[in-house]
Amino acid sequence: MRLEVTPAEFSRGFKQVVTKEGTKTFRVQPATYKEIEEQVLVKPESTRLVVEPAQYEEVEEEVVLEQARTELEPCRTSGAAAYGAASAVFGFCAKEIPARTRTITVTRLVKPETTRTEIIPAEYKTVTRKVVDQPAEVVPVELDDEIDTLEIAELVEPAQTRQREVPAETMDVSVRRYEGRPTIVARQAVCDRDLTRDMVRNIQTRLASLGFSPGEIDGLPGPNTINALSQYQIENGLASGAITIEAMQSLGLMD
């Protein structure tokens, strides 16, 4: 049974529709600015103490190392000699020893350390800043309706469905059925180092002659060649999955 659908019929035309209704809104008129320059106090006036160091000079002075003195030394006098040798009277003579001095260099204070107050003037910087010239204001704005012209389709006749009997179609096909389950078997295969292009070319030629499709006869074991060999092996009950000695013998390419 088949359902046949008759599509709906439409007539096309144009229609104007309001896509957005008009309204009253407000627009903000931004403020305007002007630039002015002004002096800004960066650092106020201050004072600081300035220390003026003391002043010295080097002068030479004579320093007394040892004061002048008078020493008495024993001596002979005429009075003492008159008494004879047995007299206990002694005579002394006065000896003047001058003072001992040395000239040295000394540092003399000329002007003592003083302090004074120094005034540090204030610092100003000229800056440019913006000030409001005219403030912002709100302006009313009337918005009209937005109208768009659309292409529309009006239904003239709705879709319809009806059932119709469709006879079954058959075809005769040949089906190969396999009995049992595939098993893993060990077969001797041709090693890669022993596989030559001539050998592959002979396999391709033989498979093509038997109705299989190995692709281009180029001596390269590509996917088409391997698929054709696998089909041949399966259809002839041989182990598949490699170029086996068994398959080569079945193809008549090896004794």
PAFITI-845084 format. One record per residue (C-alpha): residue number from 1; residue in three letters; x, y, z. Coordinates in Angstrom, 3 decimals, padded with zeros to 6 digits, always signed. Each point is the difference from the previous one (the first is absolute). Layout:
> k|r|c1|c2|c3
> NUM|ALA|X|Y|Z
...
end
This chain:
> k|r|c1|c2|c3
> 1|MET|+000.000|+000.000|+000.000
> 2|ARG|+001.331|+003.426|-000.928
> 3|LEU|-001.110|+003.428|+001.191
> 4|GLU|-000.205|+002.611|-002.738
> 5|VAL|+000.123|+003.585|+001.227
> 6|THR|-001.456|+002.822|-002.044
> 7|PRO|+001.770|+003.165|+001.165
> 8|ALA|-001.963|+003.020|+001.135
> 9|GLU|-000.507|+002.885|-002.414
> 10|PHE|+000.826|+003.545|+000.987
> 11|SER|-000.496|+003.392|-001.596
> 12|ARG|+002.750|+002.527|+000.591
> 13|GLY|-000.391|+003.711|+000.632
> 14|PHE|+001.363|+002.913|+002.018
> 15|LYS|-001.141|+001.453|+003.320
> 16|GLN|+001.218|+002.947|+002.027
> 17|VAL|+000.394|-000.684|+003.698
> 18|VAL|+001.124|+002.201|+002.884
> 19|THR|+003.213|-001.580|+001.261
> 20|LYS|+000.526|+002.601|+002.692
> 21|GLU|-002.525|+002.469|+001.384
> 22|GLY|+000.915|+003.624|+000.167
> 23|THR|+000.572|+001.523|+003.397
> 24|LYS|+001.316|+003.040|+001.767
> 25|THR|+003.453|-000.252|+001.408
> 26|PHE|+002.622|+002.335|+001.290
> 27|ARG|+003.481|+000.740|-001.181
> 28|VAL|+002.692|+001.288|+002.301
> 29|GLN|+001.875|+002.956|-001.420
> 30|PRO|+003.475|-000.444|+001.490
> 31|ALA|+001.643|+002.828|+001.889
> 32|THR|+002.675|+002.123|-001.620
> 33|TYR|+003.254|+000.884|+001.692
> 34|LYS|+002.668|+002.674|-000.223
> 35|GLU|+003.584|-000.019|+001.135
> 36|ILE|+001.394|+002.416|+002.569
> 37|GLU|+003.457|+000.404|+001.458
> 38|GLU|+000.630|+000.550|+003.705
> 39|GLN|+002.878|-000.003|+002.435
> 40|VAL|-000.050|-002.930|+002.401
> 41|LEU|+002.056|+000.038|+003.199
> 42|VAL|+002.255|-003.033|-000.164
> 43|LYS|+002.168|+000.686|+003.044
> 44|PRO|-000.578|+002.742|+002.618
> 45|GLU|+002.648|+002.420|+001.202
> 46|SER|+002.242|-001.458|+002.712
> 47|THR|+003.132|+000.750|+001.978
> 48|ARG|+003.086|-001.979|+000.773
> 49|LEU|+002.987|+000.436|+002.285
> 50|VAL|+003.344|+000.349|-001.718
> 51|VAL|+003.045|-000.808|+002.126
> 52|GLU|+003.111|+001.995|-000.827
> 53|PRO|+003.027|-001.930|+001.254
> 54|ALA|+002.619|+001.525|+002.264
> 55|GLN|+003.130|+001.466|-001.573
> 56|TYR|+003.501|-000.811|+001.191
> 57|GLU|+003.558|+001.116|-000.824
> 58|GLU|+003.368|-001.477|+000.727
> 59|VAL|+002.524|+002.180|+001.906
> 60|GLU|+003.415|-000.591|+001.498
> 61|GLU|+000.405|+000.374|+003.750
> 62|GLU|+002.968|-000.306|+002.287
> 63|VAL|-000.693|-002.435|+002.798
> 64|VAL|+002.057|-000.039|+003.252
> 65|LEU|+001.145|-003.513|+000.609
> 66|GLU|+001.926|+000.821|+003.155
> 67|GLN|-000.107|+003.247|+002.009
> 68|ALA|+003.245|+001.981|+000.776
> 69|ARG|+001.375|-000.740|+003.449
> 70|THR|+002.933|+000.675|+002.321
> 71|GLU|+002.036|-002.845|+001.395
> 72|LEU|+002.584|+000.111|+002.823
> 73|GLU|+003.232|-001.850|-000.561
> 74|PRO|+002.746|-000.609|+002.607
> 75|CYS|+002.966|+002.303|-000.470
> 76|ARG|+003.003|+001.388|+001.878
> 77|THR|-000.273|+003.379|+001.597
> 78|SER|+002.573|+002.203|+001.708
> 79|GLY|-001.981|-000.099|+003.247
> 80|ALA|+000.018|-003.738|+000.142
> 81|ALA|+003.753|-000.170|-000.700
> 82|ALA|+000.712|+002.236|+002.991
> 83|TYR|-001.313|-002.575|+002.429
> 84|GLY|+002.317|-002.632|-001.139
> 85|ALA|-000.554|-003.529|-001.132
> 86|ALA|-001.572|-001.103|+003.261
> 87|SER|-002.905|+002.447|-000.322
> 88|ALA|-003.553|-001.367|-000.660
> 89|VAL|-000.965|+003.028|-002.088
> 90|PHE|-000.810|-000.568|-003.688
> 91|GLY|-000.373|+002.580|-002.744
> 92|PHE|-002.595|-000.099|-002.847
> 93|CYS|-000.061|+001.949|-003.249
> 94|ALA|-003.311|+000.943|-001.743
> 95|LYS|-000.293|-001.273|-003.622
> 96|GLU|-002.720|+001.359|-002.348
> 97|ILE|-001.494|-002.684|-002.344
> 98|PRO|-001.979|+001.598|-002.848
> 99|ALA|-003.475|-001.202|-000.994
> 100|ARG|-000.385|-002.720|-002.752
> 101|THR|-002.533|+000.813|-002.756
> 102|ARG|-001.245|-001.492|-003.324
> 103|THR|-001.824|+001.559|-002.931
> 104|ILE|-003.084|-002.068|-001.028
> 105|THR|-002.885|+000.469|-002.492
> 106|VAL|-003.455|+000.169|+001.613
> 107|THR|-003.541|+000.371|-001.444
> 108|ARG|-001.753|+003.077|+001.306
> 109|LEU|-003.755|+000.696|-000.220
> 110|VAL|-000.553|+003.091|-002.124
> 111|LYS|-003.836|-000.095|-000.310
> 112|PRO|-002.284|-002.309|+002.008
> 113|GLU|-002.747|-002.144|-001.581
> 114|THR|-003.223|+001.916|-000.641
> 115|THR|-003.510|-000.768|-001.316
> 116|ARG|-002.313|+002.095|-002.172
> 117|THR|-003.579|-000.380|-001.207
> 118|GLU|-000.513|-000.232|-003.752
> 119|ILE|-003.424|+000.478|-001.636
> 120|ILE|-000.940|-002.471|-002.758
> 121|PRO|-002.534|+001.645|-002.326
> 122|ALA|-003.282|-001.722|-000.873
> 123|GLU|-000.236|-001.995|-003.230
> 124|TYR|-002.861|+000.400|-002.476
> 125|LYS|-000.948|-001.844|-003.166
> 126|THR|-002.129|+001.238|-002.863
> 127|VAL|-002.670|-002.567|-000.887
> 128|THR|-002.673|-000.055|-002.657
> 129|ARG|-003.356|-001.377|+001.052
> 130|LYS|-003.379|-000.307|-001.631
> 131|VAL|-003.053|+001.681|+001.480
> 132|VAL|-003.614|-000.221|-001.096
> 133|ASP|-000.797|+002.666|-002.570
> 134|GLN|-003.584|-001.085|-000.609
> 135|PRO|-001.638|-002.746|+002.118
> 136|ALA|-001.640|-003.066|-001.485
> 137|GLU|-003.697|+000.179|-000.823
> 138|VAL|-002.750|-002.441|-000.922
> 139|VAL|-001.647|+000.520|-003.383
> 140|PRO|-003.316|-001.778|-000.854
> 141|VAL|+000.029|-001.970|-003.267
> 142|GLU|-003.062|-001.368|-001.844
> 143|LEU|+000.576|-003.409|-001.645
> 144|ASP|-002.312|-000.995|-002.874
> 145|ASP|-001.334|-003.487|-000.617
> 146|GLU|+002.344|-002.324|-001.831
> 147|ILE|-001.835|-001.677|-002.888
> 148|ASP|+001.340|-002.861|-002.054
> 149|THR|-001.442|-001.519|-003.151
> 150|LEU|-000.069|-003.787|+000.221
> 151|GLU|-000.659|-002.569|-002.657
> 152|ILE|-002.734|-002.319|+001.300
> 153|ALA|-001.539|-003.218|-001.228
> 154|GLU|-003.722|-000.642|+000.510
> 155|LEU|-001.328|-003.541|+000.076
> 156|VAL|-002.251|-000.728|-002.966
> 157|GLU|-000.393|-003.742|+000.388
> 158|PRO|+001.395|-002.107|+002.866
> 159|ALA|+002.243|-002.990|-000.557
> 160|GLN|-001.724|-003.362|-000.486
> 161|THR|+001.127|-003.592|+000.416
> 162|ARG|-001.422|-003.183|-001.467
> 163|GLN|+000.965|-003.637|+000.250
> 164|ARG|+000.935|-002.096|-002.995
> 165|GLU|+000.776|-003.696|-000.072
> 166|VAL|+003.471|-000.709|-001.452
> 167|PRO|+000.693|-003.624|-000.999
> 168|ALA|+003.096|-001.602|+001.528
> 169|GLU|+003.116|-000.280|-002.169
> 170|THR|+002.172|-003.096|+000.187
> 171|MET|+003.400|-000.934|-001.417
> 172|ASP|+001.852|-003.262|-000.224
> 173|VAL|+003.522|+000.272|+001.443
> 174|SER|+002.663|-002.549|+000.691
> 175|VAL|+000.858|-000.213|+003.692
> 176|ARG|+003.074|-001.715|+001.356
> 177|ARG|-000.542|-001.479|+003.402
> 178|TYR|+002.839|-001.133|+002.202
> 179|GLU|-000.316|-002.853|+002.397
> 180|GLY|+001.857|-000.047|+003.245
> 181|ARG|+002.030|+002.796|+001.600
> 182|PRO|+003.275|+001.517|-001.172
> 183|THR|+003.039|-001.364|+001.818
> 184|ILE|+003.568|+001.111|+000.437
> 185|VAL|+002.419|-002.216|-001.936
> 186|ALA|+003.750|+000.124|-000.581
> 187|ARG|+001.214|+000.206|-003.573
> 188|GLN|+003.440|+000.666|-001.426
> 189|ALA|+000.115|+003.478|-001.549
> 190|VAL|+002.368|+001.725|-002.399
> 191|CYS|+002.405|+002.227|+001.974
> 192|ASP|+000.269|+003.677|-000.963
> 193|ARG|+003.664|-000.393|-000.931
> 194|ASP|-000.902|-002.819|-002.413
> 195|LEU|-002.941|+001.822|-001.590
> 196|THR|+001.032|+001.516|-003.342
> 197|ARG|-001.862|+002.237|-002.399
> 198|ASP|-000.012|-002.741|-002.597
> 199|MET|-001.641|-002.345|+002.500
> 200|VAL|-002.684|+002.612|+000.850
> 201|ARG|-000.531|+000.744|-003.685
> 202|ASN|-000.590|-003.751|-000.667
> 203|ILE|-002.536|-000.103|+002.881
> 204|GLN|-001.819|+003.050|-001.399
> 205|THR|-000.078|-001.452|-003.511
> 206|ARG|-001.295|-003.359|+001.230
> 207|LEU|-002.712|+001.577|+002.207
> 208|ALA|-001.156|+002.218|-002.860
> 209|SER|-000.264|-003.023|-002.297
> 210|LEU|-002.205|-001.740|+002.603
> 211|GLY|-002.436|+002.922|+000.169
> 212|PHE|+001.309|+001.825|+003.068
> 213|SER|+000.981|+003.670|+000.014
> 214|PRO|+003.592|+000.541|+001.222
> 215|GLY|+000.188|+003.502|-001.478
> 216|GLU|+002.903|+001.106|-002.169
> 217|ILE|+002.517|-002.698|-000.928
> 218|ASP|+002.963|+001.887|+001.504
> 219|GLY|+001.729|-002.615|+002.178
> 220|LEU|-000.891|+001.882|+003.207
> 221|PRO|-002.084|-001.730|+002.726
> 222|GLY|-002.509|+002.815|+000.397
> 223|PRO|-003.441|-000.127|+001.690
> 224|ASN|-001.787|-001.130|-003.193
> 225|THR|+002.423|-002.893|-000.493
> 226|ILE|-000.275|-001.154|+003.628
> 227|ASN|-003.832|+000.231|-000.085
> 228|ALA|-000.157|-002.016|-003.253
> 229|LEU|+002.329|-002.661|+001.431
> 230|SER|-002.092|-000.201|+003.213
> 231|GLN|-003.191|-000.520|-002.044
> 232|TYR|+001.700|-002.756|-002.002
> 233|GLN|+001.211|-001.688|+003.185
> 234|ILE|-003.434|+000.161|+001.672
> 235|GLU|-001.838|-001.300|-003.054
> 236|ASN|+002.444|-002.883|-000.324
> 237|GLY|-000.029|-000.930|+003.701
> 238|LEU|+003.581|+001.186|+000.584
> 239|ALA|+001.435|+001.835|+002.960
> 240|SER|-000.162|+003.781|-000.640
> 241|GLY|+001.874|+002.966|+001.359
> 242|ALA|+003.419|-000.416|-001.679
> 243|ILE|+001.748|-001.099|-003.190
> 244|THR|+000.327|-003.655|+000.985
> 245|ILE|+001.854|-002.852|-001.692
> 246|GLU|-003.354|-001.781|-000.034
> 247|ALA|-001.591|+002.811|-002.064
> 248|MET|+002.979|+000.176|-002.374
> 249|GLN|-000.295|-003.739|-000.632
> 250|SER|-003.746|+000.285|-000.526
> 251|LEU|+000.571|+002.747|-002.550
> 252|GLY|+002.486|-002.231|-001.793
> 253|LEU|+002.889|+002.379|+000.660
> 254|MET|+002.027|-002.325|+002.187
> 255|ASP|+000.660|-003.712|+000.071
end
